[in-house]
Amino acid sequence: MNHPARSTDPSTSHEAARHVVDSGLQADQQAVALAAVKLASGLTSNELAQRTNLDRYMLARRLPELAEEGLVWRGPKKPCAVSRRSACTWWAVAPGQTFPMAV
């Protein structure tokens, strides 16, 4: 998995990102996020957070990482029941399936 900080982020963000990766926290959070999407595909990250009691911001970081790895799919947008705004949905990818990320 790639380093989760952007090249333009301050050094403190890079230190935090190294800690998240080196400690295994990123991998643990990805596993939890993947399990949540498998449990409830087709929800927005806000809806998924509310249904699973997971942190919405953790999901917002980990779901795109999982999509890059081909483990989840960023689906079509829909009105979010939590935020009342349009948001993308997240779907589990079955083994052997690949889907392009939605724009």
C-alpha positions, -999 to 999 in steps of 0.1 A, spaced: 0 0 0 12 35 -8 22 60 18 -11 78 27 3 113 28 4 136 -3 37 150 -15 23 185 -7 14 177 29 35 191 58 61 170 74 39 162 104 14 145 80 42 124 66 53 114 101 17 105 110 14 85 77 46 66 85 32 57 119 -1 45 105 16 23 80 45 10 102 22 3 132 -2 -18 110 -31 6 118 -37 13 81 -39 -25 73 -62 -31 103 -85 -2 92 -86 -14 57 -96 -49 68 -124 -34 89 -135 -11 61 -136 -39 36 -157 -61 60 -181 -32 64 -186 -28 27 -190 -65 23 -217 -64 49 -235 -34 34 -226 -26 -2 -242 3 -20 -240 28 8 -222 61 10 -193 64 35 -215 84 58 -243 58 57 -217 30 61 -203 48 92 -237 52 107 -247 16 101 -214 1 114 -204 27 141 -171 32 123 -155 66 120 -167 83 88 -133 100 82 -114 67 86 -137 52 60 -132 82 37 -94 75 38 -94 38 36 -121 32 10 -102 49 -19 -71 29 -9 -92 -3 -11 -105 8 -45 -70 13 -58 -63 -23 -48 -94 -35 -66 -110 -47 -34 -140 -23 -35 -157 -4 -62 -167 33 -61 -202 32 -75 -227 57 -88 -236 87 -67 -269 89 -48 -285 112 -22 -269 103 11 -295 96 38 -271 111 65 -257 142 48 -286 148 24 -260 156 -3 -250 136 -33 -222 111 -26 -206 81 -42 -216 46 -31 -192 18 -22 -195 -18 -34 -177 -50 -26 -159 -66 -54 -162 -104 -57 -129 -123 -62 -120 -122 -99 -142 -92 -107 -127 -58 -116 -146 -25 -120 -133 8 -131 -135 36 -105 -164 59 -112 -156 96 -118 
